[in-house]
Each structure stands twice: as structure tokens, then as C-alpha cells.
């Protein structure tokens, strides 16, 4: 199944927001808010992707949320790999 580019764009937007609002202390002090919930929210737009690719995305999204400066290029490279080529 091919996931449309706009769904990958949604994943990137959600990941950026999750990274912006991420505070490790909140995950420790608040039972309802944690990194796994943020990751699930971020990858929701591409739910139809294969299990192996979904796991790769979950790992990278988690890294980006906790340290976007170091890992954002890794996420962009993976999205470019998984997203369909734009129509010319």
C-alpha cells in the first residue's frame, strides 16, 4: 500500500509539534502523557504502512521528539525513502 505524501507531511508536522512541547519531566510526573503516546500520535497518519517500516518510523520519531537537532535529518531521509515520488 502506498501512503500519500500529504500523510507523511502530517507525520512530520505532528513530530515537530511533539518535539516542541516535549519535556522529560512531564513524562515522569504525568501518568497520561508519555513519549510512547506522542510517538503513536505522530505515526497515526501513516498507519497503513508495513510493520517493519512502521517500527523504523516509531524509533526515529522517538529520537526526533527527544533530540530534534541531532535526529531530524534521519527522519527526513526515512520519509523520503518511504514516501512516493512526486508526480512530474
C-alpha positions as a printed Julia matrix, in Angstrom:
88×3 Matrix{Float64}:
  0.0    0.0     0.0
  1.35   3.41   -0.96
  0.89   6.15    1.6
  0.22   9.58    0.03
  2.8   12.32    0.52
  0.36  14.51    2.46
  0.13  11.84    5.15
  3.92  11.86    5.52
  3.75  15.66    5.72
  1.24  15.26    8.54
  3.64  12.88   10.31
  6.42  15.49   10.05
  4.16  18.25   11.37
  2.99  16.17   14.3
  6.56  15.16   15.12
  7.69  18.79   15.06
  4.91  19.75   17.47
  5.65  16.83   19.76
  9.34  17.81   19.83
  8.45  21.44   20.54
  6.34  20.5    23.55
  8.47  17.62   24.85
  9.68  17.89   28.43
 11.12  14.77   30.09
  9.8   15.92   33.48
  6.2   15.86   32.21
  6.58  12.22   31.16
  7.84  11.38   34.65
  5.2   13.33   36.59
  2.11  12.79   34.44
  0.67   9.3    34.03
 -1.4   10.31   30.98
  1.43  11.89   28.97
  4.44   9.93   27.83
  6.76   9.51   24.9
  5.01   6.36   23.61
  1.72   8.28   23.37
  3.47  11.06   21.45
  5.04   8.56   19.04
  1.69   6.86   18.44
  0.09  10.24   17.71
  2.86  11.18   15.27
  2.75   7.97   13.21
 -1.05   7.79   13.13
 -1.31   9.41    9.64
  0.77   6.58    8.1
 -0.97   3.72    9.91
 -1.26   1.7     6.68
  2.48   1.35    6.25
  4.11  -2.08    6.64
  5.1   -3.3    10.1
  8.85  -3.16    9.5
  8.73   0.38    8.14
  6.32   1.45   10.87
  8.77   0.25   13.52
 11.62   2.12   11.84
  9.48   5.27   11.84
  8.49   4.84   15.5
 12.15   4.57   16.54
 13.23   7.62   14.54
 10.22   9.71   15.57
 11.01   8.96   19.22
 14.59  10.11   18.69
 13.43  13.31   16.97
 10.97  14.15   19.73
 13.64  13.84   22.41
 16.5   15.43   20.43
 15.37  17.07   17.19
 18.66  18.79   16.43
 20.57  15.53   16.25
 17.96  13.28   14.59
 15.77  15.38   12.27
 17.84  14.61    9.17
 17.46  10.89    9.92
 13.67  11.27    9.92
 13.66  13.32    6.73
 15.81  10.7     4.97
 13.46   7.92    6.07
 10.36   9.82    4.94
 11.99  10.47    1.56
 12.73   6.76    1.28
  9.18   5.69    2.2
  7.06   8.4     0.57
  6.02   8.08   -3.06
  7.96  10.05   -5.63
  6.23  13.32   -6.55
  4.46  13.36   -9.9
  6.22  15.39  -12.54
